[in-house]
Amino acid sequence: MNQTYTISTYILHRLQEIGVKHLFGVPGDYNLDFLDDVIESPIQWVGNCNELNAGYAADGYARLNGVGAAVVTYGGGGLSIINAVAGAFA
C-alpha cells in the first residue's frame, strides 16, 4: 500500500462521509491541484460562471440535501462568494 493520503483526499473523503455528492465552484490558479483530485473522486464537479453563482448553487443544494459545498480560489473568489454565504447563514 503505497498510496499517498493528502489533505485534498482527506477533505474529499470527509465531504463524502457527510453526504456531499456534488461540489460547486470556479476553477482558479490556486485550486487547480485540488480540482484534479475532485475529478478523480466520486464527488461530481459542477462548474459555475462565477463564485457568487457557485455559492447560491451550493446553498440551494444544501437546502434540498442537508449539506452543500463550494470551491473558489482565495482573494477575489473568496470575497465574491461572501454574499451567498451570508444569505445561506441568514
C-alpha positions as CSV (number, residue, x, y, z in Angstrom):
1,M,0.0,0.0,0.0
2,N,1.9,3.0,-1.3
3,Q,-0.9,5.4,-1.8
4,T,-0.4,9.0,-0.6
5,Y,-3.2,10.4,1.5
6,T,-3.1,14.1,1.0
7,I,-5.1,17.0,2.5
8,S,-7.2,17.1,-0.7
9,T,-8.1,13.4,-0.5
10,Y,-8.9,13.8,3.2
11,I,-11.2,16.7,2.6
12,L,-13.0,14.9,-0.3
13,H,-13.3,11.8,1.9
14,R,-14.9,13.8,4.7
15,L,-17.3,15.6,2.3
16,Q,-18.4,12.2,1.0
17,E,-19.0,11.0,4.6
18,I,-21.4,13.9,5.3
19,G,-23.3,13.3,2.1
20,V,-21.9,15.7,-0.4
21,K,-22.3,14.3,-3.9
22,H,-21.8,17.5,-5.9
23,L,-19.2,20.2,-5.5
24,F,-19.9,23.6,-6.9
25,G,-17.2,26.1,-7.8
26,V,-15.0,28.0,-10.2
27,P,-11.5,26.8,-11.2
28,G,-8.7,29.2,-10.2
29,D,-5.0,29.2,-10.2
30,Y,-4.7,28.2,-6.5
31,N,-7.2,25.4,-6.5
32,L,-6.3,23.5,-9.7
33,D,-4.4,20.8,-7.9
34,F,-7.4,20.2,-5.6
35,L,-9.8,20.1,-8.6
36,D,-7.6,17.4,-10.2
37,D,-8.4,15.3,-7.1
38,V,-12.1,16.2,-7.3
39,I,-12.3,14.9,-10.8
40,E,-10.8,11.6,-9.7
41,S,-13.2,11.3,-6.7
42,P,-16.8,10.1,-6.7
43,I,-18.0,13.6,-6.0
44,Q,-19.2,15.3,-9.2
45,W,-17.8,18.6,-10.1
46,V,-20.3,21.3,-11.1
47,G,-18.6,24.3,-12.7
48,N,-20.1,27.7,-12.4
49,C,-19.7,31.0,-14.2
50,N,-18.6,32.9,-11.1
51,E,-18.1,32.5,-7.4
52,L,-21.5,34.1,-6.4
53,N,-23.3,31.6,-8.6
54,A,-21.4,28.7,-7.0
55,G,-22.3,30.0,-3.6
56,Y,-26.0,30.2,-4.4
57,A,-25.9,26.8,-6.1
58,A,-24.3,25.2,-3.0
59,D,-26.9,27.0,-0.8
60,G,-29.8,25.6,-2.9
61,Y,-28.2,22.1,-2.9
62,A,-27.8,22.2,0.9
63,R,-31.5,23.2,1.3
64,L,-32.5,20.1,-0.6
65,N,-29.9,17.7,0.6
66,G,-28.8,18.9,4.1
67,V,-25.3,20.0,3.2
68,G,-23.6,21.7,0.3
69,A,-20.0,22.7,-0.6
70,A,-18.3,25.2,-2.9
71,V,-14.7,25.6,-4.0
72,V,-13.3,29.0,-5.0
73,T,-9.8,30.5,-5.1
74,Y,-8.8,32.8,-2.3
75,G,-8.7,36.6,-2.7
76,G,-11.3,37.8,-5.2
77,G,-13.0,34.4,-5.4
78,G,-13.5,34.3,-1.6
79,L,-14.7,37.9,-1.5
80,S,-17.2,37.2,-4.3
81,I,-18.8,34.2,-2.6
82,I,-19.3,36.1,0.7
83,N,-22.8,37.4,-0.2
84,A,-24.1,33.9,-1.0
85,V,-22.6,32.5,2.3
86,A,-24.2,35.3,4.3
87,G,-27.5,34.7,2.6
88,A,-27.3,31.0,3.4
89,F,-26.5,31.8,7.0
90,A,-29.4,34.2,7.3
